[in-house]
Amino acid sequence: MAMKNVMGIIYTGEKDSYLRELTLMRAIAALPVAGRYRVIDFLVSGMVNSGIKNVGVIMQKNYHSLMDHLGSGKEWDLHGKNDGLYILPPFLTRENVGVYSGSLDALHSNFGYIRRSKQEYVLLCNSLIVFNANFNEMMDAHQRSGADVTMMYSRNPDLRRAENGTYFEIDAEGIITDVEIDPTRPRHENTSMEVFLLRKDLLMDLVDRGAAHGYHDIMRDVFQRMIRDAGMRVRGYAYEDVCYRMDSVQSYFKFNMDVLDRTVRHALFDEAKPVYTKVRDEMPARYQDNARVHNTMVADGCIVDGHVEHSMLFRGVRIAKGAQIRNCVIMQDSVIEEGVTLENCILDKQAVIKRGGKLIGPNTYPIVISKDMTI
């Protein structure tokens, strides 16, 4: 079936407290990753590459950075007259102050957009996990199976978390028979990737009935009950490729460091499935006389005159002479002055480390410097 009969909905309202300073001013979906991208780029690009032409992004608090990044959707070719990219900020009332109680609340608040859409199916995603999928294969499997709902999962053990995440038990026919949500010790090896495919009319019926019963979360309050009590066929679809969960400072740091590995990078940035992002016109990166750079991704606009090893430099970063940078993620337009030593650090945008500064964090827990901070 042509994917143009599928609409994509991305819910960006995940809990972000574990990412500390990195999400004080932005949603997880807007987190800068891999030198020039944002977390949401992978989902939107995957939908577009699969043929989806109607994508709605449900936002809530701290969504200005995400709105600025997505813009009109031009970079993803989602700016035509028919369908396209729809930014769905929260509908503010005296009762709703911009924070949904859960994904079901968010969907119910955007019923008008869902109802007006012409597509027959809905691909519903959270933006917590970074992966680059071809959703055509999931759609084919869904139609062949005759299931009411198909849920994507991964057996990657790195996605498992104590007291966090959703885990499936799946029988020999691929049917999900049990769901655990936020267990202290996950008992099932199949971790939900928070991607659901189902008919639009079924989704609207489930959301409407859930809202009428005072439910808030579509996974916990609706899908889990469907699997346990309602007798609906809910099928699992295994995603076998590289994927990362962005739910802590450590996982964010690990993702960026892993992208420096060629195998991981080629799996995420497959030529057949390009990842699109907002274009920023910059001069090419410039290496000065004293520059020594090893195993580092350097984005356009950078000026490097120091020693950089195994690091991620975003656009417009400046590294002065005598600086020693190792195992660091340095975001856009940050400035590292002469004689600075940084190891195992994450610098948010426009951070400045003054001359002679020294910050060395442990391998397992990097130091985080907030946006616009000078040290």
Stockholm file with secondary structure:
# STOCKHOLM 1.0

chainA/1-375         MAMKNVMGIIYTGEKDSYLRELTLMRAIAALPVAGRYRVIDFLVSGMVNSGIKNVGVIMQKNYHSLMDHLGSGKEWDLHGKNDGLYILPPFLTRENVGVYSGSLDALHSNFGYIRRSKQEYVLLCNSLIVFNANFNEMMDAHQRSGADVTMMYSRNPDLRRAENGTYFEIDAEGIITDVEIDPTRPRHENTSMEVFLLRKDLLMDLVDRGAAHGYHDIMRDVFQRMIRDAGMRVRGYAYEDVCYRMDSVQSYFKFNMDVLDRTVRHALFDEAKPVYTKVRDEMPARYQDNARVHNTMVADGCIVDGHVEHSMLFRGVRIAKGAQIRNCVIMQDSVIEEGVTLENCILDKQAVIKRGGKLIGPNTYPIVISKDMTI
#=GR chainA/1-375 SS CCGGGEEEEEECCCCCGGGGGGGSSSCGGGCEETTTEEHHHHHHHHHHHTTCCEEEEECCSSCHHHHHHHTTSGGGTCCSSSSEEEEECCCCCSSCCSCCSSHHHHHHHTHHHHHHCCCSEEEEEESSEEECCCHHHHHHHHHHHTCSEEEEEECCGGGCBTTBSEEEEECTTSBEEEEEESCSSCCCSEEEEEEEEEEHHHHHHHHHHHHHTTCCCIIIIIIHHIIIIICCCEEEEECCSCEEECCSHHHHHHHHHHTTSHHHHHHHSCTTSCCCCCCCCCCCCEECTTCEEESCEECTTCEECSEEESCEECTTCEECTTCEEEEEEECTTCEECTTCEEEEEEECTTCEECTTCEEECCTTSCEEECTTCBC
#=GC SS_cons         CCGGGEEEEEECCCCCGGGGGGGSSSCGGGCEETTTEEHHHHHHHHHHHTTCCEEEEECCSSCHHHHHHHTTSGGGTCCSSSSEEEEECCCCCSSCCSCCSSHHHHHHHTHHHHHHCCCSEEEEEESSEEECCCHHHHHHHHHHHTCSEEEEEECCGGGCBTTBSEEEEECTTSBEEEEEESCSSCCCSEEEEEEEEEEHHHHHHHHHHHHHTTCCCIIIIIIHHIIIIICCCEEEEECCSCEEECCSHHHHHHHHHHTTSHHHHHHHSCTTSCCCCCCCCCCCCEECTTCEEESCEECTTCEECSEEESCEECTTCEECTTCEEEEEEECTTCEECTTCEEEEEEECTTCEECTTCEEECCTTSCEEECTTCBC
//
